[in-house]
């Protein structure tokens, strides 16, 4: 029963979507097809960019295995779903020629409403200089309502009586909060009508996903769990409060997907060959200089959801070790190696100098990262193109050395190396 979690090892934007697309379409070196891909947490606040023969796609809710017609793709119970965003995404995929007969939305996933987005924006404005850099997509308020048991679930869209009762109970509380923040109230009848429209459009895709997932596991099918964002944005283990409102680490995968914990047999950590982040919060290796600008330009580092420029820096091995410990990586994928092709020198952060002068190689409380100084080691660049490499032997020696050092510092073997955005630009590491 191979269940494989694919999760981010940094601050997000590592390339998880291209990894899932590659494995679902080709099987990679898994030696068996991928039967099910499940998005297990998050909402439309982060985008997974996929480049394949059909074009370039930025997926925010739909699992990245959707381009393999034989792969069932589930938006899992642990996700929060903005129906408007999902419908726009589905329309774009339909326009590209996909039937979407393999898409399923868990009836237990919670709904992100327009008022959640409004509250998100108002709260972020109220924080002023202490804004945390949310995407404004309403993710935090949706999860807050879920935890407070005021939320509505996707399955409620198919039950008009229950839908109206739940909205009527929740909206007075919501409107009081919006009024305090200076926003506009939500009208019950208008929102009910909008929900019924969503229900009519999404009805063919809404399902109790548990029987599908359980059947796949019991029939020994291959299941991929697709995470969103990365460990440093985890609600409990990230750099709080500059975090998301869910848990993108592998141990939450079975919860959000509807699987027993022991079903997970592999955890693939996706590692960008350098570091990027969108939004506020500490980023110890951030480069506020020409080198950082060069990484952003060459790597086209702009948020897939917001279009905001990503903050860029050197690889942070302290954060990688932290990610490996929390996720239990059985292997890693290193993405965007080709972005470093023109760098004469490449640096890796191997420790943090604390304000006391002490150097640590393990993650302190992430809330303190704004006060640490990175300790670096230097590696020679390779100054030649890697984008045509398809085998380990095709990579220049300096690139192999750099990747070997990442393996040492991460404590997990490299399974694949990405040298470009296209599906085929993937090097399987067989040594």
Secondary structure as UniProt FT lines:
FT   STRAND          3..8
FT   HELIX           16..26
FT   TURN            28..29
FT   STRAND          36..39
FT   TURN            44..45
FT   STRAND          48..52
FT   TURN            53..54
FT   STRAND          55..59
FT   TURN            64..67
FT   TURN            69..70
FT   STRAND          72..75
FT   TURN            77..78
FT   STRAND          79..81
FT   HELIX           83..95
FT   TURN            96..97
FT   TURN            101..102
FT   STRAND          103..106
FT   TURN            107..108
FT   STRAND          110..111
FT   HELIX           114..127
FT   HELIX           128..130
FT   HELIX           139..148
FT   HELIX           154..158
FT   HELIX           160..181
FT   HELIX           188..202
FT   TURN            203..205
FT   STRAND          206..207
FT   HELIX           209..218
FT   TURN            219..220
FT   STRAND          223..230
FT   HELIX           231..233
FT   TURN            235..237
FT   TURN            240..241
FT   HELIX           250..257
FT   HELIX           261..263
FT   STRAND          264..272
FT   STRAND          275..277
FT   TURN            284..285
FT   HELIX           290..299
FT   TURN            304..306
FT   STRAND          311..313
FT   STRAND          315..316
FT   HELIX           317..327
FT   STRAND          331..335
FT   HELIX           337..340
FT   TURN            341..342
FT   STRAND          345..353
FT   TURN            355..356
FT   STRAND          359..360
FT   HELIX           366..371
FT   STRAND          373..380
FT   TURN            387..388
FT   HELIX           392..394
FT   HELIX           397..410
FT   STRAND          414..418
FT   TURN            423..424
FT   STRAND          426..428
//
